[in-house]
Every structure is written in structure tokens, then in C-alpha cells.
Amino acid sequence: MNRMLRHSLYAVASVSIVALPAFAQAKPAAAPAAKSATVSDLMKDVEEVHSKLVQLAKAMPAAAYAYRPEAGVRSAGEVFLHVAGDNYLMPTFAGVAMDPATKLSDKDFKTFETFEKQKMDQAATVAALDKSFAHLAKAMGATTDAQLDGKVKMFGTEMSMRGMWIGTTTHLHEHLGQMIAYARANHVTPPWSKKA
């Protein structure tokens, strides 16, 4: 082997030996945390509730928004806005801040009463529901499986984040059932249950 070729091989070998530890230390970029399959299933359920509440909000005439089955309970319009308000509140237990435009505060629950009692027409109510459900979906969608067993404190009770999102979903179903009853009391058939 001639002298020049030997020097070239030594140079390549030296560079490789020096570069090898640096290459070995380089770590591949961490893959983004996988979204939770459990929360994805809950989100499908929440989206169905969203769709049905919006259908009811559009189907009920303006006069029915003032309907309440008895004194001291929320009117139909107030229930729609209660749902919207809680869609901002529930994610706060997972550390997600509320939209400041709502003027809601998890430190002052009177802000929720004020929010619910706003007089909104049908279009504004539907827009408020849509915006709040988008906020909720974004918060839920950011949850990973690794976070589900983490503890959160909700209304003074410690529970898992899984339990908190399940509670959020069941709360929405409670109000969907309430609004179906309000609609029926006002002779409004839920649009999805009408016969073709």
C-alpha cells in the first residue's frame, strides 16, 4: 500500500473515531405524545351532544327560550348558556385557561350566573354553543393516555383526569336530556327523532 493511501485511510479512521461518540450522543427527536383513545371516544360522544343541542337551539322558537318548567329553575335559554359556560369551566381542572372574552372566572362563580342570564337571540346562542364546544374539544384533544391517571381537584374532590373528562361528558348528557324535555314541553320534536 503506498504511503499516500495509508495516510488517507488513517485520516478517515481518525475522523470516524472522533465523530462516533458525538453521533452516539445525538438523540432522535421525541415523538409527540399519543392522543388518548379513551378521550377520543368521549370526544365523539361530546360532539354528538353538541350537534343535538345546536339542533334544539335552532328548532325552538324565540318564545320558548324564556320557558322554565317552574320558578327558580333555569329557562331554556339559560340552560344553553349554562352548558356553554361549563364547557369553559371544566377544562380549567386540566389546567386549560378560559377564553378571556367570555369574562368568566373560576375564582368567582357569580360570573357564570351573569353569563347564563344574558339575553341572546337564537343565532347568538348557537354561536356561543359552537365556540364553547370548540374550546372543550381542543382541551380534551390535548389529553394523552399518560395524563389520564394524573390527579385533579374538581369542586373540592380529588379524582383522575379520566374521571374528570367522563364527568364532563355525563354532565353534557344530563343537560341534553333536560333540553329534550324542555323542547317537548313546547311542542318541539327533536329534529333527529322526526320520522322521514
RODO-2510 file (C-alpha; in nm, 4 decimals, decimal comma):
residues 196
     n   res          X          Y          Z
     1     m     0,0000     0,0000     0,0000
     2     n     0,1574     0,3307    -0,0930
     3     r     0,2320     0,5928     0,1658
     4     m    -0,0259     0,8448     0,0421
     5     l    -0,3112     0,5939     0,0532
     6     r    -0,2093     0,4869     0,4054
     7     h    -0,2230     0,8497     0,5271
     8     s    -0,5668     0,8950     0,3704
     9     l    -0,7019     0,5839     0,5443
    10     y    -0,5588     0,6974     0,8800
    11     a    -0,7224     1,0385     0,8338
    12     v    -1,0652     0,8851     0,7582
    13     a    -1,0339     0,6458     1,0537
    14     s    -0,9353     0,9311     1,2886
    15     v    -1,2301     1,1465     1,1826
    16     s    -1,4667     0,8492     1,2230
    17     i    -1,3403     0,7703     1,5742
    18     v    -1,3778     1,1340     1,6830
    19     a    -1,7222     1,1725     1,5244
    20     l    -1,8611     0,8402     1,6533
    21     p    -1,9120     0,9467     2,0192
    22     a    -2,0816     1,2715     1,9087
    23     f    -2,3126     1,0760     1,6770
    24     a    -2,3898     0,8224     1,9510
    25     q    -2,4892     1,1048     2,1895
    26     a    -2,7330     1,2640     1,9447
    27     k    -3,0869     1,1532     2,0337
    28     p    -3,3675     1,1362     1,7865
    29     a    -3,6424     1,3954     1,8326
    30     a    -3,9067     1,2730     2,0758
    31     a    -4,2259     1,1625     1,9096
    32     p    -4,5313     1,3655     2,0106
    33     a    -4,7331     1,2031     2,2882
    34     a    -5,0099     0,9855     2,1508
    35     k    -5,3615     1,1169     2,1980
    36     s    -5,5728     0,9161     2,4355
    37     a    -5,8029     0,6597     2,2745
    38     t    -6,0327     0,6889     2,5774
    39     v    -6,0651     1,0646     2,5361
    40     s    -6,1103     1,0265     2,1594
    41     d    -6,4134     0,8055     2,2291
    42     l    -6,5504     1,0573     2,4803
    43     m    -6,4975     1,3371     2,2274
    44     k    -6,7140     1,1550     1,9709
    45     d    -6,9876     1,1400     2,2328
    46     v    -6,9433     1,5093     2,3193
    47     e    -6,9624     1,6049     1,9507
    48     e    -7,2942     1,4210     1,9210
    49     v    -7,4292     1,6127     2,2229
    50     h    -7,3016     1,9362     2,0649
    51     s    -7,4850     1,8588     1,7403
    52     k    -7,8108     1,7747     1,9187
    53     l    -7,8024     2,0816     2,1448
    54     v    -7,7461     2,3063     1,8437
    55     q    -8,0326     2,1351     1,6581
    56     l    -8,2606     2,2010     1,9572
    57     a    -8,1409     2,5615     1,9886
    58     k    -8,2316     2,6162     1,6221
    59     a    -8,5631     2,4271     1,6390
    60     m    -8,7018     2,6027     1,9461
    61     p    -8,8884     2,9278     1,8705
    62     a    -8,7697     3,2505     2,0343
    63     a    -9,0580     3,2470     2,2845
    64     a    -8,9506     2,9016     2,4069
    65     y    -8,6109     3,0371     2,5164
    66     a    -8,7901     3,2024     2,8110
    67     y    -8,9662     2,8787     2,9081
    68     r    -8,8906     2,7347     3,2515
    69     p    -9,0885     2,4439     3,3985
    70     e    -9,1255     2,6264     3,7298
    71     a    -8,9941     2,9290     3,9143
    72     g    -8,6365     2,9091     4,0371
    73     v    -8,5014     2,6818     3,7647
    74     r    -8,3114     2,7804     3,4525
    75     s    -8,5003     2,8843     3,1431
    76     a    -8,4273     2,7091     2,8143
    77     g    -8,2010     2,9954     2,7058
    78     e    -8,0194     2,9838     3,0400
    79     v    -7,9599     2,6088     3,0089
    80     f    -7,7968     2,6551     2,6680
    81     l    -7,5670     2,9206     2,8141
    82     h    -7,5043     2,7129     3,1280
    83     v    -7,3713     2,4382     2,9016
    84     a    -7,1548     2,6910     2,7162
    85     g    -7,0186     2,8288     3,0456
    86     d    -6,9356     2,4836     3,1793
    87     n    -6,7563     2,3993     2,8537
    88     y    -6,5110     2,6723     2,9545
    89     l    -6,5049     2,5779     3,3236
    90     m    -6,4403     2,2033     3,3027
    91     p    -6,1092     2,2306     3,1139
    92     t    -5,9719     2,4569     3,3889
    93     f    -5,9425     2,1458     3,6077
    94     a    -5,6976     2,0130     3,3468
    95     g    -5,5053     2,3417     3,3589
    96     v    -5,6588     2,4962     3,0451
    97     a    -5,7372     2,8675     3,0798
    98     m    -6,0799     3,0036     2,9913
    99     d    -6,1307     3,2328     2,6945
   100     p    -6,0962     3,5834     2,8460
   101     a    -6,3577     3,7152     2,6016
   102     t    -6,6247     3,5262     2,7994
   103     k    -6,5474     3,7276     3,1173
   104     l    -6,5874     3,4038     3,3135
   105     s    -6,3729     3,3357     3,6189
   106     d    -6,3242     3,0081     3,8034
   107     k    -6,2476     3,2223     4,1104
   108     d    -6,5876     3,3958     4,1009
   109     f    -6,8861     3,1769     4,0214
   110     k    -7,1152     3,4800     4,0042
   111     t    -6,9608     3,5391     3,6622
   112     f    -7,1274     3,2149     3,5493
   113     e    -7,4683     3,3320     3,6730
   114     t    -7,4197     3,6560     3,4794
   115     f    -7,3119     3,4613     3,1704
   116     e    -7,6181     3,2331     3,1849
   117     k    -7,8643     3,5198     3,2301
   118     q    -7,7526     3,7069     2,9174
   119     k    -8,0374     3,7714     2,6782
   120     m    -7,9257     3,6209     2,3486
   121     d    -8,1216     3,5558     2,0351
   122     q    -8,1153     3,2197     1,8616
   123     a    -7,8179     3,2942     1,6341
   124     a    -7,6062     3,4299     1,9199
   125     t    -7,6942     3,1308     2,1395
   126     v    -7,5937     2,8853     1,8667
   127     a    -7,2673     3,0778     1,8129
   128     a    -7,1956     3,0695     2,1894
   129     l    -7,2547     2,6935     2,1989
   130     d    -7,0343     2,6319     1,8942
   131     k    -6,7497     2,8423     2,0321
   132     s    -6,7636     2,6760     2,3742
   133     f    -6,7668     2,3242     2,2268
   134     a    -6,4634     2,4119     2,0110
   135     h    -6,2818     2,5218     2,3291
   136     l    -6,3789     2,1992     2,5070
   137     a    -6,2751     1,9798     2,2119
   138     k    -5,9337     2,1464     2,1949
   139     a    -5,8764     2,0890     2,5678
   140     m    -5,9923     1,7278     2,5567
   141     g    -5,7966     1,6554     2,2391
   142     a    -5,4708     1,7631     2,4026
   143     t    -5,5039     1,4897     2,6686
   144     t    -5,2696     1,1916     2,6369
   145     d    -5,3067     0,8434     2,7862
   146     a    -5,0167     0,9219     3,0202
   147     q    -5,2186     1,2064     3,1748
   148     l    -5,5377     1,0118     3,2431
   149     d    -5,4259     0,8701     3,5776
   150     g    -5,2996     1,2105     3,6945
   151     k    -5,4958     1,3623     3,9811
   152     v    -5,7073     1,6752     3,9505
   153     k    -5,9223     1,8522     4,2075
   154     m    -6,2731     1,9299     4,0907
   155     f    -6,5150     2,1116     4,3214
   156     g    -6,3102     2,0013     4,6224
   157     t    -6,2961     1,6334     4,5221
   158     e    -5,9771     1,4650     4,4035
   159     m    -6,0190     1,2402     4,1028
   160     s    -5,8283     1,1197     3,7988
   161     m    -5,8250     1,3274     3,4843
   162     r    -6,0048     1,0321     3,3236
   163     g    -6,2848     1,0690     3,5789
   164     m    -6,2976     1,4422     3,5199
   165     w    -6,3471     1,4024     3,1423
   166     i    -6,6059     1,1279     3,1978
   167     g    -6,7872     1,3595     3,4403
   168     t    -6,7744     1,6391     3,1825
   169     t    -6,9357     1,4116     2,9232
   170     t    -7,2102     1,2840     3,1545
   171     h    -7,2867     1,6422     3,2625
   172     l    -7,3476     1,7328     2,8986
   173     h    -7,5832     1,4364     2,8589
   174     e    -7,7756     1,5494     3,1664
   175     h    -7,8424     1,8858     3,0038
   176     l    -7,9206     1,7325     2,6653
   177     g    -8,1938     1,5273     2,8330
   178     q    -8,3171     1,8401     3,0097
   179     m    -8,3365     2,0309     2,6814
   180     i    -8,5211     1,7460     2,5095
   181     a    -8,7825     1,7679     2,7874
   182     y    -8,7996     2,1492     2,7524
   183     a    -8,8422     2,1155     2,3757
   184     r    -9,1175     1,8545     2,4076
   185     a    -9,2974     2,0739     2,6641
   186     n    -9,3015     2,3434     2,3952
   187     h    -9,4300     2,1029     2,1274
   188     v    -9,0899     2,0921     1,9544
   189     t    -8,9886     1,7480     1,8277
   190     p    -8,6109     1,6950     1,8419
   191     p    -8,5071     1,7164     1,4739
   192     w    -8,3076     1,3921     1,4804
   193     s    -8,6092     1,1929     1,6014
   194     k    -8,8550     1,3074     1,3344
   195     k    -8,9784     1,0326     1,1059
   196     a    -8,8583     1,0579     0,7456
***
